[in-house]
Amino acid sequence: MNQATSPSRIAVIGGGVVGMTIALALQRQGHTVSVLDPRGPGEGASYGNAGFLATELIDPLSTLATLRKAPRLWLDPHGALALPLRYLPRLVSWLGRFIAAARPARATKGRQALAALNGVSVAAWKRCLAEIGAEEELLASGYLLVWESTRGRVAAKAQMEHLQRWGYEVEWLEAAEIRAREPGLAGKLSHGLYFPGAHQVRDPHALVRRLAEVFEARGGGLCWTSVSRLEPRDEGVRLHTDAGQRDVDRAVVAAGAWSHYLAESLGLEVPLETERGYHLTLPTRGEALCQPVGSAERHCVMTPMSCGLRVVGFTELGGLTLPPRARRYASLRHHVQALLCDSANLDDGAEEWMGFRPTLPDSLPVIDRHPDHSQIFFAFGHQHLGLTQAAITAELMGALVGERAPAIDLSPYRITRFMNGS
């Protein structure tokens, strides 16, 4: 066997949904794999996501339309965008790159790259879960996106036609049809889009724990320690951790919002910023809705799960150290009260949570190997789509490590794409 295909010791840095799916994929290839993370499996951003495979989100976060709406969203007290003033000086450079990514030609390339990943993501999850006997974790739920105001009809029609051109099955619903499909919704409704092919998971945290259990049962190592830097060596990689040094043959950086620090220790500048996402989980309302429901105007998603009703929203560019802002939870309650038929007692056991989404200016993840140290790989920066794209990222990483042809072109996700300042 050559080095690419022979079994080796591989460390995956990051125990979230991306890291755990990668660890399982590499383990299946015969490698001895360990996962290093300072917390338990899925305790980071994977813990609190919407639990919904958002395959229809093929537009980059930065487009001309987004930039036009941004001031209104920022000024709205319940709006979906927050930029804490004390963090703004640190955001200037990243925001400049984000605005530049909205140029139509760049946005088109980003859309093509997101669609390439999203288009094969559900099939990849089905393969992953079937291999470990956990098919029931993925549900064919459908997804409903609603508008409350008639002013959104033109935009909704345009969005439907746009997605249909990309091959998505989308149905138009009027208000009465929405209520028939989702009796749990209240208030004024105008129209909506229904995605019959959409999927969700039963509980994202439980899913990652199950991945970890299978990984460990098959001989994988779970090491709850923090990695401060990676040191390439002739015979592999030395990891500098809180528990001392560890030598491996190869390493995969899948540490989410902390990944750029490890890339920097390897001489690579990656303009990653942290989107702080907020959620409420209402444990007694798991049957309040029949399927995931998104509000186009409120920019939030409600997903019925085995752990309760999960309400997720907000893009807050505030880094890793600022404390959560209580008014974000108040805004989520405000939206739930307006959207649910039964919105009484929202504080009855409600869980408030804030986590960190790793986002790059062009909205694309990094799926690549180090340009100078071929034993080091990267898989991070999936923004809102970490759960959606985790299983396909794992398959692509398996191809990279095994030096096989990947299922899709990986050039849009190269780590060096930012080295010229773009």
Buried (B, 14 or more C-beta within 10 A) or exposed (E): EEEEEEEBBBBBBBBBBBBBBBBBBBBBBEBBBBBBBBEBBBBBBBBBBBBBBBBBBBBBBBBEEBEEBBEEBEEEEBBBBBBBEEBEEEBEEBBEBBBBBBEEEBBEBBBEBBBBBBBBBBEBBBBBBEEBEBEEBBBEBBBBBBBBEEEBEEEBEEBBEBBEEBEBEBBEBEBEBBBEBBEBBBEEBBBBBBBEBBBBBBBBBBBBBBBBBBBBEEEBBBBBBBBEEBBBEEEBBBBBBEEEEBEBBBBBBBBBBBBBBBBEBBEBEBBBBBBBBBBBBBEEBBEBBBBBBBBBBBBBBBBBBEBBBBBBBBBBBBBEEBEBBEEBBEBBBBBBEBBBEEBEEBEEEBEBBBBBBBBBBBBBBBBBBBBEBBBBBBBBBBBBBBBBBBBBBBBBBBBBBBEEEBBBEBEBBBBEBBEEEE
